[in-house]
């Protein structure tokens, strides 16, 4: 494995609620639009029973939140789900992964400071950004065995399926008939 890989502990526990600011008009509008689009999603061909594996909680509708919302890919394998999160420049120590109440939450922050001193000038720049992504865990995930690893700025989470779910899959043969 690569020397730049870092293991990240996944903590289980209750999530502390922080007081939220009053919703803005745009946030209310976004929630209403989301509600309308969600009603269209029920019963469509991709999710015929009205549910998806991961209920993805998007960041708040604020310019600064959308600017640092990391890109996420979710895939299903035979024995596990995999979540890949792009976090360039974010160190493993600055990433917090927790499981509580059936939700997987990824939090982190990126800090960058640059200072340049010369005889005729002085430049000091600071950048800071925090992010949070949260996912509803699908049924059949063994929450105690979730693993997280940061490899060159890409966080890879492995969410193993329980043995019961893995053994509960069967292939259905498709028959061919002609008229």
C-alpha positions, 0 to 999 in steps of 0.5 A, a space after each residue: 500500500 502507499 506510504 501516504 495512506 492514513 487510517 481514520 477512526 470511525 466513532 460511534 456515538 450520539 451526535 451533538 446538536 448545535 443550535 441552527 440559525 433561522 432558515 433563510 428564504 432561500 433555504 425554505 425555497 430549496 426545501 420546498 423544491 426538494 420536497 416536490 422533486 422527492 415526490 416525483 422520485 417515489 415509484 420511478 423505475 430506478 427506485 420502484 419501492 420509493 427508497 434509495 440505498 443512501 439518503 444523501 443530506 446535501 450541505 446547506 444552501 449557502 455559497 460558502 457551504 457549496 464551495 467546499 462540499 466534497 464530491 462523493 461517489 457511492 458504489 455497491 459491491 458484493 460484500 460492501 458499499 464503498 463511499 469515495 470522497 474527494 478531499 484534496 489537501 485535507 489531512 487525515 487528522 482533520 477528518 472526523 467520521 462518525 456513525 450515530 442513529 443509523 447515519 454516517 457523518 463525515 466532517 472535516 476542515 482545511 486550513 492553509 496559511 501562507 506568509 511571504 516576507 521580503 525587504 519591500 513587502 509582506 504578504 500573508 494569506 489564510 484560507 479556511 473551510 469546513 464541510 459536513 456530509 451525512 448519509 443514511 445507512 442502508 439496511 444490512 450494513 455492519 456499522 461496527 466494521 466500517 473502515 475509513 482510509 485517506 489515500 492521497 486526498 481521497 477518503 475511502 469508506 468501506 461499509 461491509 454488508 452483514 452476512 445475512 444480506 450477502 447470503 440473501 441474494 439470488 439470481 433470477 433467470 430471465 426466460 425468453 419467449 417469442 410470439 
